[in-house]
Amino acid sequence: MSTAAAVILWVGATFYAIFGGADFGGGFWDLIAGGPEKGERPRNTIQNSLTPVWEANHVWLIFILVVLWTAFPSAFSAMFTTLYVPLVLAVLGIVLRGSGFAFRKSVEGLSERRAAGATFALSSVITPFFMGTVVGAIAIGNVPAGGNGDAFSTWLAPAPLFFGGMFVATGAYLAAVFLVGDSRRAEDHEMEVYFEKRALAAGVVAGIFAVVGLIALHSEGHYVYDRLVHEGLPLIILSAVSGIGMLGVLLLGGRLLLRPLAALAVIGVLWGWFVAQFPYLLPTSLTISQAAAPNATLGAVFVVFGIACIVVIPALMILFVLAQTDMLEHEH
């Protein structure tokens, strides 16, 4: 039962990495779009793409936290008493990002609008970076099973910092791919080409971060690295092939397979990490079975997950479909 609960946790992490990652990536492109005149069209495209769904993506973050503290309370305690600094900074980024996104269209003064826009954009980089450092610290085994690890040295290390950079680059990569499709549907050829170039660049940068992160993992996280290049190797190959395939499709002017290939590239890395970490939740100090709550609690988690599959996932799919077909905009 504990392994099934861990799989559910990773399913939530997968959805958040893809949709939440693309959401944060939109903020990254907003940040570097340029001045008010040069960046107006890209920012409008990003705004129109994110507005209907940006808050819905955090459903997966809430899902992850609830499953983690319910199904694996000891692991939750260990993570939050050790990595509270990057976690607090990530949460602060989410709060500031939401505030900036909400207020930059409602405030009237130009300087206030710019401040709100800058807050949204900067926090869109800060949040995934610190989330990445948390994942990196866990992967290299810097979180003790009893918690209360060092507040800074656990995540201020090469591997966690490279993981943070990889999270930012991956979000930018996903966002650019999604925005290519949104621009195509809006028949905005200029923005389609604009985000196509950025998708290519971000894909290359994300790949570089992944390779450098793997090298850092070899130095600092031997258990996860060894299993990643053996048991997890098929999934890493899937990720690499999907990423290269996405770049090829993009260069050839294709659009149909862009999103599936981009998503598969991320899914391969996430599930490769799961396989590499197994059977540990905190390598190599706390196994999944040791961290698991009693079977009765895990049973309740399975019931809630089943209800969520029936209620929440279809609702989110309808929301995304309506947003993609501009039906929400036409209703106003």
Buried (B, 14 or more C-beta within 10 A) or exposed (E): BBEBBBEBBBBBBBBBBBBBBBBBBBBBBBBEBEEEEEBEBBBEBBBBBBBBBBEBBBBBBEBBEBBBBBBBBBBBBBBBBBBEBBBEBBBBBBEBBBBBBBBBEEBEEEEEBEBBBBBBBBBBBBBBBBBBBBBBBBBBBBBBBEBEBEBEEBBBBBBBBBBBBBBBBBBBBBBBBBBBBBBBBBEBEEBBEBBBEBBBBBBBBBBEBBEBBBBBBBEBBBBBBBBBBEEBBEBBEBBBBBBBBBBEBBEEEEBEBBBBBBBBBBBBBBBBBBBBBBEBBBBBBBBBEBBBBEEEBBEBBBEBBEEBEEEBEEEBEEBBEBBBEBEBEEEE
